Structures are given as C-alpha cells and as structure tokens.
Amino acid sequence: MSFRYPSQKEVTELNKWCLDIIHEVQYDLKDYFTFDIRLIGSGEKRLVTQNEDECFDLDYNLIIQKDKKDLINNPKAIKQLFMKSFNEVLEDAVNGYKHVCDSTSVVTNKIVINNRLEFKFDVAILIKADNDKYYRLINDKNTGRYIWNELRGSKNYIERFSRVKHLGLFNDFKIRYLELKNMHLSRGEDIKSFSVFLEILNEFEQ
C-alpha cells in the first residue's frame, strides 16, 4: 500500500467535475462569501497523489475572500453552510448515494454507488489573516468547538512555491512530497496533503 502519482488525464477529468460542483456551491453561497478555489499544492495538478489500494480522490482549499455576513467569528455556522450547500448540489448532480461528512479539518464528499465508494473529494475552508498566514476551519471533536487553526509555515506559501519552481527544483519537490506522503501512510498517520506540502516547502527553504 503506497501513494503514487496518477495520470494527468485522470486528474484533469476529475478536477473538472469537482470544480463544477464547487462552482455551484460558490454560486449558492454568493450572498455569504466569495472564495478562491485551489487544488492542493497551490493548484498544481502534478502534486495530486492516489493511494493504490483506495479510490481516487482530490483535495481542495477554499480560501474565503469576503465574509458578507460577518460570520468569521462563528466558524461552526460557516462549516454548516458549506455542508448544506454541498449536500444540495450533490443531490442534484449525482444519481445514486452521496454522503457529506463533517470531518475534523475538511468537508468530505463521498460518492457511493451500489455500496461501493467510487470517489471522494475533501474541501478545507481557509482564511488569510492580516499577518499573511492561513488559518483552517477545524472541528475540534475533543471539545466540540469549531475554531480557526493556524497552518504553520503557511505565510506567503504561493509566492514561496513559485520560487521553488523558478529555481528548477520542482522535480525534487515532487520526489520528496511522495516520499513524505508514504512515510505518513506507513505510520498510519492521517496527515492532510496541504500540511505535507507546507512541511516540504519549509524544508526547501532551509
């Protein structure tokens, strides 16, 4: 059991489908928020991985740009709005069973057909603070509280990743990314892709 890089065709086709769903959610929530959509890895499709023993899945960051109803201090309400919207959009889009879960740090959208998990995609909800750091909406199930949790090493990550690519280090970055994903998998650690991405980005800047 290990991670691999899937074909670009697989990523492109499923990314398009997921983006269609997310854009519907974006339209549905337009009176509440505007948000930026990023496929994990600064939108870099070549960093998407697949566990060879599991179905293919994608991970997205939704970065809130405008909070039109001043809900930023009520993260639980924000999470519930996104979950409700994904439920409604997927209900219209999918023939068969779908399941939207309030996972600890993401909204998990599972597509199940004939009792088989065909595909899932995770959506993390983020904000960018005045200090240029990113905070992810967390459901702290130990306390029952919803909080904004700082993503360590996230400051100006888009610009920093661009520098890595500009220096011609992207292939080395990819190798290290897959290595670290498989290390966490072998240890049974459920570490989100974006956290792994930030960890490696910080390594490359040392």
C-alpha positions as CSV (number, residue, x, y, z in Angstrom):
1,M,0.0,0.0,0.0
2,S,1.6,3.3,-1.1
3,F,0.9,6.6,-2.8
4,R,1.6,7.2,-6.5
5,Y,1.1,10.0,-9.0
6,P,-1.9,9.3,-11.2
7,S,-2.1,10.1,-14.9
8,Q,-2.6,13.7,-15.8
9,K,-5.7,12.7,-17.8
10,E,-7.3,11.2,-14.6
11,V,-6.6,14.3,-12.6
12,T,-7.8,16.7,-15.3
13,E,-11.2,14.9,-15.8
14,L,-12.0,14.5,-12.1
15,N,-10.7,18.0,-11.3
16,K,-13.1,19.4,-13.9
17,W,-16.1,17.5,-12.3
18,C,-15.2,18.7,-8.8
19,L,-14.7,22.3,-9.9
20,D,-18.2,22.2,-11.5
21,I,-19.6,21.1,-8.1
22,I,-17.6,23.7,-6.2
23,H,-18.6,26.5,-8.6
24,E,-22.2,25.5,-7.9
25,V,-21.6,25.8,-4.2
26,Q,-19.8,29.1,-4.8
27,Y,-22.9,30.4,-6.6
28,D,-25.2,29.1,-3.9
29,L,-23.3,30.9,-1.2
30,K,-22.7,34.1,-3.1
31,D,-24.7,36.1,-0.6
32,Y,-22.5,34.9,2.2
33,F,-19.0,34.6,0.8
34,T,-16.6,35.0,-2.1
35,F,-13.8,32.5,-2.0
36,D,-10.8,31.4,-4.1
37,I,-10.5,27.7,-5.1
38,R,-7.2,25.8,-5.1
39,L,-6.4,22.2,-5.8
40,I,-3.9,21.2,-3.1
41,G,-0.4,22.2,-3.9
42,S,-1.0,25.8,-5.0
43,G,-3.4,24.5,-7.7
44,E,-0.5,22.4,-9.1
45,K,-2.1,19.3,-10.5
46,R,1.2,17.4,-10.7
47,L,1.2,17.1,-6.9
48,V,-2.0,15.1,-6.7
49,T,-1.5,11.6,-5.3
50,Q,-3.5,8.4,-5.2
51,N,-3.3,5.5,-2.7
52,E,-3.1,2.5,-4.9
53,D,-5.4,0.5,-2.6
54,E,-8.1,3.1,-2.5
55,C,-10.3,5.1,-4.8
56,F,-9.0,8.2,-6.4
57,D,-9.7,11.4,-4.6
58,L,-8.8,15.1,-4.7
59,D,-8.3,17.8,-2.1
60,Y,-9.2,21.5,-2.3
61,N,-8.7,24.6,-0.3
62,L,-11.5,27.2,-0.4
63,I,-9.9,30.5,0.8
64,I,-12.6,32.9,1.9
65,Q,-12.0,36.4,0.4
66,K,-15.1,38.2,1.6
67,D,-17.3,37.4,4.6
68,K,-20.5,39.3,3.7
69,K,-22.5,38.4,6.8
70,D,-19.7,38.8,9.3
71,L,-19.6,35.1,10.2
72,I,-15.9,34.9,10.7
73,N,-16.2,34.6,14.4
74,N,-18.8,31.8,14.1
75,P,-16.8,29.1,12.3
76,K,-19.5,26.5,13.1
77,A,-22.1,28.4,11.1
78,I,-19.6,28.7,8.2
79,K,-19.0,24.9,8.2
80,Q,-22.7,24.2,8.4
81,L,-23.4,26.5,5.4
82,F,-20.8,24.8,3.3
83,M,-22.0,21.3,4.2
84,K,-25.7,22.2,3.5
85,S,-24.7,23.6,0.1
86,F,-22.6,20.6,-0.9
87,N,-25.4,18.3,0.1
88,E,-27.9,20.1,-2.1
89,V,-25.6,20.5,-5.1
90,L,-24.5,16.8,-5.0
91,E,-28.2,15.7,-4.6
92,D,-28.9,17.3,-8.0
93,A,-25.6,16.2,-9.6
94,V,-25.2,12.5,-8.6
95,N,-27.5,9.6,-9.5
96,G,-27.0,7.3,-6.5
97,Y,-25.8,7.7,-3.0
98,K,-23.7,10.6,-1.8
99,H,-22.5,11.4,1.7
100,V,-21.2,14.7,3.0
101,C,-19.2,14.4,6.3
102,D,-18.2,17.0,8.8
103,S,-14.6,15.7,9.1
104,T,-12.2,17.3,11.6
105,S,-10.5,19.7,9.1
106,V,-12.5,19.3,5.9
107,V,-15.8,18.8,4.3
108,T,-15.6,15.2,3.0
109,N,-17.8,14.5,-0.1
110,K,-18.2,10.8,-0.8
111,I,-19.8,9.3,-3.9
112,V,-21.1,5.8,-3.2
113,I,-22.8,3.7,-5.9
114,N,-24.0,0.2,-5.4
115,N,-22.5,0.2,-1.9
116,R,-19.0,0.9,-3.3
117,L,-17.1,4.1,-2.7
118,E,-16.3,5.3,-6.2
119,F,-14.8,8.7,-5.5
120,K,-14.3,11.4,-2.8
121,F,-13.0,14.9,-2.5
122,D,-12.1,16.9,0.6
123,V,-12.6,20.6,0.9
124,A,-10.8,22.6,3.5
125,I,-12.1,26.1,4.4
126,L,-9.4,28.7,5.0
127,I,-8.9,32.3,5.7
128,K,-5.9,34.5,5.2
129,A,-5.1,36.8,8.2
130,D,-3.5,40.2,8.1
131,N,-0.2,38.6,9.0
132,D,-0.3,36.7,5.7
133,K,-0.7,33.4,7.5
134,Y,-3.5,31.0,6.7
135,Y,-6.0,29.5,9.2
136,R,-8.0,26.4,8.6
137,L,-11.5,25.8,10.0
138,I,-11.3,22.9,12.4
139,N,-14.0,20.8,14.1
140,D,-12.2,20.0,17.4
141,K,-14.1,16.9,18.3
142,N,-12.4,16.6,21.7
143,T,-14.0,19.8,22.8
144,G,-17.0,20.1,20.4
145,R,-15.7,23.6,19.3
146,Y,-15.2,24.9,15.9
147,I,-12.0,27.0,15.6
148,W,-9.6,28.7,13.2
149,N,-6.3,26.8,13.5
150,E,-3.1,28.4,12.2
151,L,-1.3,26.4,9.4
152,R,2.3,26.6,10.5
153,G,4.6,27.7,7.7
154,S,1.8,28.9,5.5
155,K,2.9,32.6,5.2
156,N,3.1,33.7,1.6
157,Y,3.2,30.0,0.5
158,I,2.1,30.7,-3.1
159,E,5.0,33.1,-3.8
160,R,7.4,30.7,-2.0
161,F,6.3,27.7,-4.1
162,S,6.7,29.8,-7.2
163,R,10.3,30.4,-6.2
164,V,10.9,26.7,-5.8
165,K,9.7,26.1,-9.4
166,H,11.6,29.1,-10.7
167,L,14.8,27.6,-9.3
168,G,14.2,24.4,-11.2
169,L,13.6,22.3,-8.1
170,F,10.1,21.1,-8.8
171,N,11.0,17.5,-9.7
172,D,13.0,17.3,-6.4
173,F,10.0,18.7,-4.6
174,K,7.7,16.0,-6.2
175,I,10.0,13.2,-5.2
176,R,10.2,14.5,-1.6
177,Y,6.4,15.1,-1.5
178,L,5.6,11.4,-2.5
179,E,8.3,10.2,0.0
180,L,6.8,12.1,2.9
181,K,3.2,11.1,2.0
182,N,4.2,7.4,2.0
183,M,6.1,7.8,5.3
184,H,2.9,9.1,7.0
185,L,0.9,6.4,5.4
186,S,3.3,3.6,6.6
187,R,2.9,5.1,10.2
188,G,-0.9,5.1,9.9
189,E,-0.9,8.9,10.3
190,D,-3.8,10.8,8.6
191,I,-1.9,14.0,7.6
192,K,-3.6,16.3,5.2
193,S,-1.9,16.9,1.8
194,F,-1.6,20.6,2.4
195,S,0.2,20.1,5.7
196,V,2.7,17.8,3.9
197,F,3.1,20.4,1.2
198,L,3.9,23.1,3.7
199,E,6.3,20.9,5.5
200,I,8.3,20.2,2.4
201,L,8.2,23.8,1.3
202,N,9.8,24.8,4.6
203,E,12.5,22.1,4.0
204,F,13.4,23.5,0.6
205,E,13.9,27.0,2.1
206,Q,16.4,25.9,4.8
